[in-house]
């Protein structure tokens, strides 16, 4: 019966443990892609095919990516310090 776990929570299957993902790769690839987009936006701006808003958006992506890499460093440091 599909409604049995709703009616009786004791028969639910246990939830799987979360997987620890290396966020350095994810944030690094994302920041790298924003950096490439920033270079392309700057080139397009110099040949008058782009606007300043594209440059601002790409620069914001790079800055946010760098901040996320810093956050991930301290999060991983806490994770190692706690011995999890």
PyMOL Python script that loads the backbone (N, CA, C, O; Angstrom):
from pymol import cmd

cmd.read_pdbstr("""\
ATOM      1  N   UNK A   1       0.833  -1.163   0.000  1.00  0.00           N
ATOM      2  CA  UNK A   1       0.000   0.000   0.000  1.00  0.00           C
ATOM      3  C   UNK A   1       0.892   1.246   0.000  1.00  0.00           C
ATOM      4  O   UNK A   1       1.801   1.354   0.824  1.00  0.00           O
ATOM      5  N   UNK A   2       0.645   2.170  -0.902  1.00  0.00           N
ATOM      6  CA  UNK A   2       1.495   3.347  -1.042  1.00  0.00           C
ATOM      7  C   UNK A   2       1.296   4.355   0.078  1.00  0.00           C
ATOM      8  O   UNK A   2       2.179   5.177   0.325  1.00  0.00           O
ATOM      9  N   UNK A   3       0.180   4.312   0.746  1.00  0.00           N
ATOM     10  CA  UNK A   3      -0.094   5.268   1.816  1.00  0.00           C
ATOM     11  C   UNK A   3       0.377   4.771   3.176  1.00  0.00           C
ATOM     12  O   UNK A   3       0.262   5.497   4.164  1.00  0.00           O
ATOM     13  N   UNK A   4       0.901   3.563   3.251  1.00  0.00           N
ATOM     14  CA  UNK A   4       1.315   2.998   4.535  1.00  0.00           C
ATOM     15  C   UNK A   4       2.394   3.842   5.219  1.00  0.00           C
ATOM     16  O   UNK A   4       2.299   4.045   6.429  1.00  0.00           O
ATOM     17  N   UNK A   5       3.437   4.356   4.500  1.00  0.00           N
ATOM     18  CA  UNK A   5       4.433   5.179   5.198  1.00  0.00           C
ATOM     19  C   UNK A   5       3.856   6.491   5.727  1.00  0.00           C
ATOM     20  O   UNK A   5       4.365   7.046   6.700  1.00  0.00           O
ATOM     21  N   UNK A   6       2.802   6.982   5.093  1.00  0.00           N
ATOM     22  CA  UNK A   6       2.184   8.210   5.572  1.00  0.00           C
ATOM     23  C   UNK A   6       1.392   7.933   6.846  1.00  0.00           C
ATOM     24  O   UNK A   6       1.419   8.717   7.794  1.00  0.00           O
ATOM     25  N   UNK A   7       0.694   6.812   6.849  1.00  0.00           N
ATOM     26  CA  UNK A   7      -0.134   6.466   8.000  1.00  0.00           C
ATOM     27  C   UNK A   7       0.733   5.993   9.167  1.00  0.00           C
ATOM     28  O   UNK A   7       0.513   6.395  10.309  1.00  0.00           O
ATOM     29  N   UNK A   8       1.727   5.133   8.878  1.00  0.00           N
ATOM     30  CA  UNK A   8       2.592   4.586   9.931  1.00  0.00           C
ATOM     31  C   UNK A   8       4.046   4.906   9.595  1.00  0.00           C
ATOM     32  O   UNK A   8       4.658   4.170   8.822  1.00  0.00           O
ATOM     33  N   UNK A   9       4.619   5.971  10.142  1.00  0.00           N
ATOM     34  CA  UNK A   9       5.991   6.363   9.807  1.00  0.00           C
ATOM     35  C   UNK A   9       7.039   5.323  10.202  1.00  0.00           C
ATOM     36  O   UNK A   9       8.167   5.384   9.712  1.00  0.00           O
ATOM     37  N   UNK A  10       6.704   4.382  11.064  1.00  0.00           N
ATOM     38  CA  UNK A  10       7.677   3.391  11.510  1.00  0.00           C
ATOM     39  C   UNK A  10       8.068   2.428  10.394  1.00  0.00           C
ATOM     40  O   UNK A  10       9.135   1.819  10.476  1.00  0.00           O
ATOM     41  N   UNK A  11       7.257   2.267   9.362  1.00  0.00           N
ATOM     42  CA  UNK A  11       7.579   1.323   8.291  1.00  0.00           C
ATOM     43  C   UNK A  11       8.297   1.983   7.121  1.00  0.00           C
ATOM     44  O   UNK A  11       8.512   1.345   6.091  1.00  0.00           O
ATOM     45  N   UNK A  12       8.664   3.235   7.262  1.00  0.00           N
ATOM     46  CA  UNK A  12       9.407   3.928   6.203  1.00  0.00           C
ATOM     47  C   UNK A  12      10.803   3.348   6.077  1.00  0.00           C
ATOM     48  O   UNK A  12      11.386   2.866   7.048  1.00  0.00           O
ATOM     49  N   UNK A  13      11.322   3.404   4.869  1.00  0.00           N
ATOM     50  CA  UNK A  13      12.706   2.992   4.652  1.00  0.00           C
ATOM     51  C   UNK A  13      13.613   4.077   5.221  1.00  0.00           C
ATOM     52  O   UNK A  13      13.272   5.259   5.166  1.00  0.00           O
ATOM     53  N   UNK A  14      14.766   3.690   5.766  1.00  0.00           N
ATOM     54  CA  UNK A  14      15.674   4.728   6.293  1.00  0.00           C
ATOM     55  C   UNK A  14      16.240   5.570   5.146  1.00  0.00           C
ATOM     56  O   UNK A  14      16.503   5.060   4.057  1.00  0.00           O
ATOM     57  N   UNK A  15      16.418   6.840   5.407  1.00  0.00           N
ATOM     58  CA  UNK A  15      16.963   7.738   4.393  1.00  0.00           C
ATOM     59  C   UNK A  15      18.444   7.448   4.201  1.00  0.00           C
ATOM     60  O   UNK A  15      19.142   7.153   5.171  1.00  0.00           O
ATOM     61  N   UNK A  16      18.936   7.527   2.971  1.00  0.00           N
ATOM     62  CA  UNK A  16      20.372   7.304   2.757  1.00  0.00           C
ATOM     63  C   UNK A  16      21.188   8.465   3.315  1.00  0.00           C
ATOM     64  O   UNK A  16      20.705   9.592   3.429  1.00  0.00           O
ATOM     65  N   UNK A  17      22.437   8.160   3.658  1.00  0.00           N
ATOM     66  CA  UNK A  17      23.325   9.200   4.175  1.00  0.00           C
ATOM     67  C   UNK A  17      23.679  10.152   3.030  1.00  0.00           C
ATOM     68  O   UNK A  17      23.817   9.717   1.887  1.00  0.00           O
ATOM     69  N   UNK A  18      23.826  11.443   3.326  1.00  0.00           N
ATOM     70  CA  UNK A  18      24.206  12.387   2.279  1.00  0.00           C
ATOM     71  C   UNK A  18      25.643  12.143   1.814  1.00  0.00           C
ATOM     72  O   UNK A  18      26.503  11.758   2.606  1.00  0.00           O
ATOM     73  N   UNK A  19      25.887  12.366   0.557  1.00  0.00           N
ATOM     74  CA  UNK A  19      27.206  12.169  -0.024  1.00  0.00           C
ATOM     75  C   UNK A  19      27.991  13.463   0.127  1.00  0.00           C
ATOM     76  O   UNK A  19      27.482  14.541  -0.178  1.00  0.00           O
ATOM     77  N   UNK A  20      29.224  13.357   0.595  1.00  0.00           N
ATOM     78  CA  UNK A  20      30.084  14.536   0.718  1.00  0.00           C
ATOM     79  C   UNK A  20      30.686  14.826  -0.658  1.00  0.00           C
ATOM     80  O   UNK A  20      31.432  14.007  -1.195  1.00  0.00           O
ATOM     81  N   UNK A  21      30.368  15.968  -1.216  1.00  0.00           N
ATOM     82  CA  UNK A  21      30.807  16.346  -2.555  1.00  0.00           C
ATOM     83  C   UNK A  21      31.947  17.346  -2.430  1.00  0.00           C
ATOM     84  O   UNK A  21      31.935  18.205  -1.549  1.00  0.00           O
ATOM     85  N   UNK A  22      32.931  17.231  -3.315  1.00  0.00           N
ATOM     86  CA  UNK A  22      34.035  18.186  -3.329  1.00  0.00           C
ATOM     87  C   UNK A  22      33.571  19.447  -4.052  1.00  0.00           C
ATOM     88  O   UNK A  22      33.558  19.497  -5.282  1.00  0.00           O
ATOM     89  N   UNK A  23      33.196  20.449  -3.293  1.00  0.00           N
ATOM     90  CA  UNK A  23      32.658  21.671  -3.872  1.00  0.00           C
ATOM     91  C   UNK A  23      33.731  22.534  -4.511  1.00  0.00           C
ATOM     92  O   UNK A  23      33.412  23.462  -5.255  1.00  0.00           O
ATOM     93  N   UNK A  24      35.002  22.247  -4.236  1.00  0.00           N
ATOM     94  CA  UNK A  24      36.067  23.024  -4.879  1.00  0.00           C
ATOM     95  C   UNK A  24      36.014  22.859  -6.388  1.00  0.00           C
ATOM     96  O   UNK A  24      36.211  23.819  -7.131  1.00  0.00           O
ATOM     97  N   UNK A  25      35.746  21.642  -6.838  1.00  0.00           N
ATOM     98  CA  UNK A  25      35.655  21.404  -8.284  1.00  0.00           C
ATOM     99  C   UNK A  25      34.460  22.137  -8.876  1.00  0.00           C
ATOM    100  O   UNK A  25      34.570  22.776  -9.922  1.00  0.00           O
ATOM    101  N   UNK A  26      33.334  22.043  -8.212  1.00  0.00           N
ATOM    102  CA  UNK A  26      32.107  22.666  -8.719  1.00  0.00           C
ATOM    103  C   UNK A  26      32.266  24.177  -8.785  1.00  0.00           C
ATOM    104  O   UNK A  26      31.987  24.788  -9.817  1.00  0.00           O
ATOM    105  N   UNK A  27      32.716  24.786  -7.682  1.00  0.00           N
ATOM    106  CA  UNK A  27      32.874  26.238  -7.648  1.00  0.00           C
ATOM    107  C   UNK A  27      34.011  26.687  -8.558  1.00  0.00           C
ATOM    108  O   UNK A  27      33.928  27.752  -9.169  1.00  0.00           O
ATOM    109  N   UNK A  28      35.070  25.888  -8.657  1.00  0.00           N
ATOM    110  CA  UNK A  28      36.192  26.241  -9.522  1.00  0.00           C
ATOM    111  C   UNK A  28      35.807  26.239 -10.994  1.00  0.00           C
ATOM    112  O   UNK A  28      36.179  27.145 -11.739  1.00  0.00           O
ATOM    113  N   UNK A  29      35.063  25.221 -11.411  1.00  0.00           N
ATOM    114  CA  UNK A  29      34.614  25.160 -12.806  1.00  0.00           C
ATOM    115  C   UNK A  29      33.655  26.308 -13.102  1.00  0.00           C
ATOM    116  O   UNK A  29      33.756  26.948 -14.149  1.00  0.00           O
ATOM    117  N   UNK A  30      32.731  26.567 -12.191  1.00  0.00           N
ATOM    118  CA  UNK A  30      31.789  27.668 -12.391  1.00  0.00           C
ATOM    119  C   UNK A  30      32.483  29.017 -12.466  1.00  0.00           C
ATOM    120  O   UNK A  30      32.152  29.846 -13.314  1.00  0.00           O
ATOM    121  N   UNK A  31      33.448  29.238 -11.576  1.00  0.00           N
ATOM    122  CA  UNK A  31      34.189  30.499 -11.578  1.00  0.00           C
ATOM    123  C   UNK A  31      35.018  30.626 -12.845  1.00  0.00           C
ATOM    124  O   UNK A  31      35.133  31.713 -13.412  1.00  0.00           O
ATOM    125  N   UNK A  32      35.593  29.519 -13.290  1.00  0.00           N
ATOM    126  CA  UNK A  32      36.360  29.541 -14.542  1.00  0.00           C
ATOM    127  C   UNK A  32      35.489  29.883 -15.744  1.00  0.00           C
ATOM    128  O   UNK A  32      35.902  30.640 -16.622  1.00  0.00           O
ATOM    129  N   UNK A  33      34.288  29.325 -15.780  1.00  0.00           N
ATOM    130  CA  UNK A  33      33.373  29.646 -16.878  1.00  0.00           C
ATOM    131  C   UNK A  33      32.958  31.112 -16.853  1.00  0.00           C
ATOM    132  O   UNK A  33      32.839  31.742 -17.904  1.00  0.00           O
ATOM    133  N   UNK A  34      32.735  31.661 -15.649  1.00  0.00           N
ATOM    134  CA  UNK A  34      32.410  33.087 -15.553  1.00  0.00           C
ATOM    135  C   UNK A  34      33.595  33.939 -15.984  1.00  0.00           C
ATOM    136  O   UNK A  34      33.408  34.990 -16.596  1.00  0.00           O
ATOM    137  N   UNK A  35      34.815  33.501 -15.672  1.00  0.00           N
ATOM    138  CA  UNK A  35      36.004  34.248 -16.083  1.00  0.00           C
ATOM    139  C   UNK A  35      36.144  34.247 -17.606  1.00  0.00           C
ATOM    140  O   UNK A  35      36.489  35.269 -18.200  1.00  0.00           O
ATOM    141  N   UNK A  36      35.877  33.107 -18.234  1.00  0.00           N
ATOM    142  CA  UNK A  36      35.918  33.039 -19.704  1.00  0.00           C
ATOM    143  C   UNK A  36      34.847  33.949 -20.294  1.00  0.00           C
ATOM    144  O   UNK A  36      35.100  34.655 -21.270  1.00  0.00           O
ATOM    145  N   UNK A  37      33.653  33.936 -19.709  1.00  0.00           N
ATOM    146  CA  UNK A  37      32.582  34.807 -20.183  1.00  0.00           C
ATOM    147  C   UNK A  37      32.952  36.275 -19.998  1.00  0.00           C
ATOM    148  O   UNK A  37      32.600  37.117 -20.824  1.00  0.00           O
ATOM    149  N   UNK A  38      33.663  36.581 -18.912  1.00  0.00           N
ATOM    150  CA  UNK A  38      34.094  37.959 -18.679  1.00  0.00           C
ATOM    151  C   UNK A  38      35.077  38.409 -19.753  1.00  0.00           C
ATOM    152  O   UNK A  38      34.984  39.532 -20.249  1.00  0.00           O
ATOM    153  N   UNK A  39      36.008  37.550 -20.111  1.00  0.00           N
ATOM    154  CA  UNK A  39      36.962  37.892 -21.167  1.00  0.00           C
ATOM    155  C   UNK A  39      36.233  38.110 -22.483  1.00  0.00           C
ATOM    156  O   UNK A  39      36.519  39.065 -23.205  1.00  0.00           O
ATOM    157  N   UNK A  40      35.295  37.232 -22.796  1.00  0.00           N
ATOM    158  CA  UNK A  40      34.526  37.377 -24.040  1.00  0.00           C
ATOM    159  C   UNK A  40      33.706  38.663 -24.010  1.00  0.00           C
ATOM    160  O   UNK A  40      33.614  39.359 -25.021  1.00  0.00           O
ATOM    161  N   UNK A  41      33.110  38.985 -22.863  1.00  0.00           N
ATOM    162  CA  UNK A  41      32.324  40.218 -22.752  1.00  0.00           C
ATOM    163  C   UNK A  41      33.210  41.446 -22.904  1.00  0.00           C
ATOM    164  O   UNK A  41      32.798  42.434 -23.511  1.00  0.00           O
ATOM    165  N   UNK A  42      34.425  41.396 -22.357  1.00  0.00           N
ATOM    166  CA  UNK A  42      35.341  42.526 -22.508  1.00  0.00           C
ATOM    167  C   UNK A  42      35.781  42.693 -23.959  1.00  0.00           C
ATOM    168  O   UNK A  42      35.890  43.814 -24.455  1.00  0.00           O
ATOM    169  N   UNK A  43      36.031  41.582 -24.632  1.00  0.00           N
ATOM    170  CA  UNK A  43      36.395  41.652 -26.052  1.00  0.00           C
ATOM    171  C   UNK A  43      35.229  42.204 -26.863  1.00  0.00           C
ATOM    172  O   UNK A  43      35.423  43.045 -27.741  1.00  0.00           O
ATOM    173  N   UNK A  44      34.026  41.736 -26.572  1.00  0.00           N
ATOM    174  CA  UNK A  44      32.851  42.234 -27.291  1.00  0.00           C
ATOM    175  C   UNK A  44      32.620  43.708 -27.011  1.00  0.00           C
ATOM    176  O   UNK A  44      32.158  44.443 -27.884  1.00  0.00           O
ATOM    177  N   UNK A  45      32.938  44.144 -25.803  1.00  0.00           N
ATOM    178  CA  UNK A  45      32.763  45.555 -25.467  1.00  0.00           C
ATOM    179  C   UNK A  45      33.771  46.427 -26.222  1.00  0.00           C
ATOM    180  O   UNK A  45      33.445  47.536 -26.645  1.00  0.00           O
ATOM    181  N   UNK A  46      34.992  45.922 -26.387  1.00  0.00           N
ATOM    182  CA  UNK A  46      35.999  46.713 -27.080  1.00  0.00           C
ATOM    183  C   UNK A  46      35.709  46.842 -28.569  1.00  0.00           C
ATOM    184  O   UNK A  46      36.117  47.824 -29.189  1.00  0.00           O
ATOM    185  N   UNK A  47      35.013  45.873 -29.155  1.00  0.00           N
ATOM    186  CA  UNK A  47      34.665  45.962 -30.587  1.00  0.00           C
ATOM    187  C   UNK A  47      33.240  46.460 -30.774  1.00  0.00           C
ATOM    188  O   UNK A  47      32.680  46.360 -31.865  1.00  0.00           O
ATOM    189  N   UNK A  48      32.648  47.002 -29.699  1.00  0.00           N
ATOM    190  CA  UNK A  48      31.333  47.650 -29.728  1.00  0.00           C
ATOM    191  C   UNK A  48      30.189  46.693 -30.087  1.00  0.00           C
ATOM    192  O   UNK A  48      29.238  47.080 -30.767  1.00  0.00           O
ATOM    193  N   UNK A  49      30.291  45.444 -29.626  1.00  0.00           N
ATOM    194  CA  UNK A  49      29.204  44.485 -29.818  1.00  0.00           C
ATOM    195  C   UNK A  49      28.567  44.069 -28.496  1.00  0.00           C
ATOM    196  O   UNK A  49      27.721  43.175 -28.472  1.00  0.00           O
ATOM    197  N   UNK A  50      28.955  44.695 -27.423  1.00  0.00           N
ATOM    198  CA  UNK A  50      28.411  44.343 -26.116  1.00  0.00           C
ATOM    199  C   UNK A  50      28.102  45.587 -25.311  1.00  0.00           C
ATOM    200  O   UNK A  50      28.358  46.714 -25.737  1.00  0.00           O
ATOM    201  N   UNK A  51      27.547  45.352 -24.141  1.00  0.00           N
ATOM    202  CA  UNK A  51      27.236  46.467 -23.249  1.00  0.00           C
ATOM    203  C   UNK A  51      27.958  46.265 -21.922  1.00  0.00           C
ATOM    204  O   UNK A  51      28.491  45.191 -21.641  1.00  0.00           O
ATOM    205  N   UNK A  52      27.964  47.317 -21.118  1.00  0.00           N
ATOM    206  CA  UNK A  52      28.623  47.234 -19.820  1.00  0.00           C
ATOM    207  C   UNK A  52      27.905  46.279 -18.882  1.00  0.00           C
ATOM    208  O   UNK A  52      28.518  45.726 -17.968  1.00  0.00           O
ATOM    209  N   UNK A  53      26.616  46.080 -19.098  1.00  0.00           N
ATOM    210  CA  UNK A  53      25.871  45.186 -18.200  1.00  0.00           C
ATOM    211  C   UNK A  53      26.372  43.745 -18.306  1.00  0.00           C
ATOM    212  O   UNK A  53      26.373  43.020 -17.311  1.00  0.00           O
ATOM    213  N   UNK A  54      26.800  43.319 -19.504  1.00  0.00           N
ATOM    214  CA  UNK A  54      27.353  41.964 -19.641  1.00  0.00           C
ATOM    215  C   UNK A  54      28.639  41.823 -18.834  1.00  0.00           C
ATOM    216  O   UNK A  54      28.877  40.795 -18.200  1.00  0.00           O
ATOM    217  N   UNK A  55      29.458  42.860 -18.866  1.00  0.00           N
ATOM    218  CA  UNK A  55      30.715  42.832 -18.109  1.00  0.00           C
ATOM    219  C   UNK A  55      30.432  42.799 -16.615  1.00  0.00           C
ATOM    220  O   UNK A  55      31.086  42.063 -15.876  1.00  0.00           O
ATOM    221  N   UNK A  56      29.467  43.587 -16.166  1.00  0.00           N
ATOM    222  CA  UNK A  56      29.121  43.621 -14.741  1.00  0.00           C
ATOM    223  C   UNK A  56      28.580  42.264 -14.286  1.00  0.00           C
ATOM    224  O   UNK A  56      28.921  41.789 -13.202  1.00  0.00           O
ATOM    225  N   UNK A  57      27.747  41.648 -15.103  1.00  0.00           N
ATOM    226  CA  UNK A  57      27.181  40.342 -14.748  1.00  0.00           C
ATOM    227  C   UNK A  57      28.278  39.291 -14.646  1.00  0.00           C
ATOM    228  O   UNK A  57      28.304  38.508 -13.697  1.00  0.00           O
ATOM    229  N   UNK A  58      29.186  39.270 -15.623  1.00  0.00           N
ATOM    230  CA  UNK A  58      30.261  38.279 -15.603  1.00  0.00           C
ATOM    231  C   UNK A  58      31.238  38.536 -14.450  1.00  0.00           C
ATOM    232  O   UNK A  58      31.708  37.593 -13.813  1.00  0.00           O
ATOM    233  N   UNK A  59      31.541  39.801 -14.186  1.00  0.00           N
ATOM    234  CA  UNK A  59      32.427  40.116 -13.061  1.00  0.00           C
ATOM    235  C   UNK A  59      31.776  39.716 -11.744  1.00  0.00           C
ATOM    236  O   UNK A  59      32.454  39.238 -10.834  1.00  0.00           O
ATOM    237  N   UNK A  60      30.472  39.909 -11.639  1.00  0.00           N
ATOM    238  CA  UNK A  60      29.761  39.480 -10.429  1.00  0.00           C
ATOM    239  C   UNK A  60      29.828  37.971 -10.263  1.00  0.00           C
ATOM    240  O   UNK A  60      29.991  37.474  -9.148  1.00  0.00           O
ATOM    241  N   UNK A  61      29.704  37.239 -11.362  1.00  0.00           N
ATOM    242  CA  UNK A  61      29.819  35.786 -11.299  1.00  0.00           C
ATOM    243  C   UNK A  61      31.185  35.339 -10.816  1.00  0.00           C
ATOM    244  O   UNK A  61      31.292  34.395 -10.033  1.00  0.00           O
ATOM    245  N   UNK A  62      32.234  36.012 -11.279  1.00  0.00           N
ATOM    246  CA  UNK A  62      33.594  35.673 -10.837  1.00  0.00           C
ATOM    247  C   UNK A  62      33.759  35.993  -9.351  1.00  0.00           C
ATOM    248  O   UNK A  62      34.321  35.192  -8.604  1.00  0.00           O
ATOM    249  N   UNK A  63      33.276  37.152  -8.919  1.00  0.00           N
ATOM    250  CA  UNK A  63      33.410  37.543  -7.511  1.00  0.00           C
ATOM    251  C   UNK A  63      32.638  36.587  -6.603  1.00  0.00           C
ATOM    252  O   UNK A  63      33.145  36.163  -5.565  1.00  0.00           O
ATOM    253  N   UNK A  64      31.428  36.254  -6.993  1.00  0.00           N
ATOM    254  CA  UNK A  64      30.636  35.315  -6.181  1.00  0.00           C
ATOM    255  C   UNK A  64      31.306  33.945  -6.149  1.00  0.00           C
ATOM    256  O   UNK A  64      31.329  33.290  -5.107  1.00  0.00           O
ATOM    257  N   UNK A  65      31.848  33.510  -7.274  1.00  0.00           N
ATOM    258  CA  UNK A  65      32.560  32.230  -7.312  1.00  0.00           C
ATOM    259  C   UNK A  65      33.763  32.214  -6.386  1.00  0.00           C
ATOM    260  O   UNK A  65      34.006  31.226  -5.693  1.00  0.00           O
ATOM    261  N   UNK A  66      34.521  33.312  -6.372  1.00  0.00           N
ATOM    262  CA  UNK A  66      35.673  33.389  -5.477  1.00  0.00           C
ATOM    263  C   UNK A  66      35.238  33.390  -4.013  1.00  0.00           C
ATOM    264  O   UNK A  66      35.871  32.753  -3.171  1.00  0.00           O
ATOM    265  N   UNK A  67      34.161  34.103  -3.716  1.00  0.00           N
ATOM    266  CA  UNK A  67      33.638  34.093  -2.344  1.00  0.00           C
ATOM    267  C   UNK A  67      33.175  32.699  -1.939  1.00  0.00           C
ATOM    268  O   UNK A  67      33.375  32.286  -0.797  1.00  0.00           O
ATOM    269  N   UNK A  68      32.561  31.975  -2.864  1.00  0.00           N
ATOM    270  CA  UNK A  68      32.128  30.612  -2.558  1.00  0.00           C
ATOM    271  C   UNK A  68      33.320  29.682  -2.350  1.00  0.00           C
ATOM    272  O   UNK A  68      33.258  28.776  -1.519  1.00  0.00           O
ATOM    273  N   UNK A  69      34.404  29.895  -3.096  1.00  0.00           N
ATOM    274  CA  UNK A  69      35.603  29.091  -2.867  1.00  0.00           C
ATOM    275  C   UNK A  69      36.197  29.368  -1.492  1.00  0.00           C
ATOM    276  O   UNK A  69      36.676  28.449  -0.827  1.00  0.00           O
ATOM    277  N   UNK A  70      36.169  30.623  -1.060  1.00  0.00           N
ATOM    278  CA  UNK A  70      36.650  30.965   0.293  1.00  0.00           C
ATOM    279  C   UNK A  70      35.742  30.320   1.337  1.00  0.00           C
ATOM    280  O   UNK A  70      36.223  29.746   2.314  1.00  0.00           O
ATOM    281  N   UNK A  71      34.434  30.417   1.128  1.00  0.00           N
ATOM    282  CA  UNK A  71      33.491  29.792   2.067  1.00  0.00           C
ATOM    283  C   UNK A  71      33.728  28.286   2.147  1.00  0.00           C
ATOM    284  O   UNK A  71      33.709  27.710   3.234  1.00  0.00           O
ATOM    285  N   UNK A  72      33.951  27.649   0.998  1.00  0.00           N
ATOM    286  CA  UNK A  72      34.147  26.204   0.970  1.00  0.00           C
ATOM    287  C   UNK A  72      35.425  25.827   1.711  1.00  0.00           C
ATOM    288  O   UNK A  72      35.469  24.787   2.368  1.00  0.00           O
ATOM    289  N   UNK A  73      36.466  26.654   1.616  1.00  0.00           N
ATOM    290  CA  UNK A  73      37.711  26.384   2.324  1.00  0.00           C
ATOM    291  C   UNK A  73      37.473  26.340   3.829  1.00  0.00           C
ATOM    292  O   UNK A  73      37.941  25.426   4.508  1.00  0.00           O
ATOM    293  N   UNK A  74      36.744  27.332   4.354  1.00  0.00           N
ATOM    294  CA  UNK A  74      36.494  27.354   5.796  1.00  0.00           C
ATOM    295  C   UNK A  74      35.504  26.271   6.209  1.00  0.00           C
ATOM    296  O   UNK A  74      35.608  25.732   7.311  1.00  0.00           O
ATOM    297  N   UNK A  75      34.551  25.946   5.351  1.00  0.00           N
ATOM    298  CA  UNK A  75      33.615  24.865   5.660  1.00  0.00           C
ATOM    299  C   UNK A  75      34.348  23.535   5.724  1.00  0.00           C
ATOM    300  O   UNK A  75      34.094  22.733   6.623  1.00  0.00           O
ATOM    301  N   UNK A  76      35.245  23.292   4.792  1.00  0.00           N
ATOM    302  CA  UNK A  76      36.034  22.049   4.801  1.00  0.00           C
ATOM    303  C   UNK A  76      36.972  22.028   6.007  1.00  0.00           C
ATOM    304  O   UNK A  76      37.208  20.971   6.591  1.00  0.00           O
ATOM    305  N   UNK A  77      37.509  23.196   6.382  1.00  0.00           N
ATOM    306  CA  UNK A  77      38.381  23.275   7.544  1.00  0.00           C
ATOM    307  C   UNK A  77      37.616  22.887   8.805  1.00  0.00           C
ATOM    308  O   UNK A  77      38.125  22.132   9.633  1.00  0.00           O
ATOM    309  N   UNK A  78      36.399  23.400   8.952  1.00  0.00           N
ATOM    310  CA  UNK A  78      35.569  23.021  10.103  1.00  0.00           C
ATOM    311  C   UNK A  78      35.231  21.535  10.061  1.00  0.00           C
ATOM    312  O   UNK A  78      35.213  20.877  11.101  1.00  0.00           O
ATOM    313  N   UNK A  79      34.967  21.007   8.884  1.00  0.00           N
ATOM    314  CA  UNK A  79      34.622  19.604   8.722  1.00  0.00           C
ATOM    315  C   UNK A  79      35.790  18.716   9.166  1.00  0.00           C
ATOM    316  O   UNK A  79      35.590  17.718   9.858  1.00  0.00           O
ATOM    317  N   UNK A  80      37.007  19.086   8.763  1.00  0.00           N
ATOM    318  CA  UNK A  80      38.172  18.308   9.173  1.00  0.00           C
ATOM    319  C   UNK A  80      38.460  18.473  10.667  1.00  0.00           C
ATOM    320  O   UNK A  80      38.850  17.520  11.341  1.00  0.00           O
ATOM    321  N   UNK A  81      38.265  19.690  11.172  1.00  0.00           N
ATOM    322  CA  UNK A  81      38.557  19.948  12.590  1.00  0.00           C
ATOM    323  C   UNK A  81      37.630  19.139  13.487  1.00  0.00           C
ATOM    324  O   UNK A  81      38.038  18.652  14.541  1.00  0.00           O
ATOM    325  N   UNK A  82      36.372  19.002  13.057  1.00  0.00           N
ATOM    326  CA  UNK A  82      35.418  18.237  13.859  1.00  0.00           C
ATOM    327  C   UNK A  82      35.614  16.733  13.696  1.00  0.00           C
ATOM    328  O   UNK A  82      35.079  15.952  14.483  1.00  0.00           O
ATOM    329  N   UNK A  83      36.368  16.320  12.693  1.00  0.00           N
ATOM    330  CA  UNK A  83      36.652  14.908  12.496  1.00  0.00           C
ATOM    331  C   UNK A  83      35.473  14.128  11.949  1.00  0.00           C
ATOM    332  O   UNK A  83      35.310  12.947  12.255  1.00  0.00           O
ATOM    333  N   UNK A  84      34.649  14.783  11.141  1.00  0.00           N
ATOM    334  CA  UNK A  84      33.478  14.088  10.576  1.00  0.00           C
ATOM    335  C   UNK A  84      33.815  13.358   9.316  1.00  0.00           C
ATOM    336  O   UNK A  84      32.945  12.725   8.718  1.00  0.00           O
TER     337      UNK A  84
END
""", "prot")
cmd.dss("prot")
cmd.show_as("cartoon", "prot")
cmd.util.cbc("prot")
cmd.orient("prot")
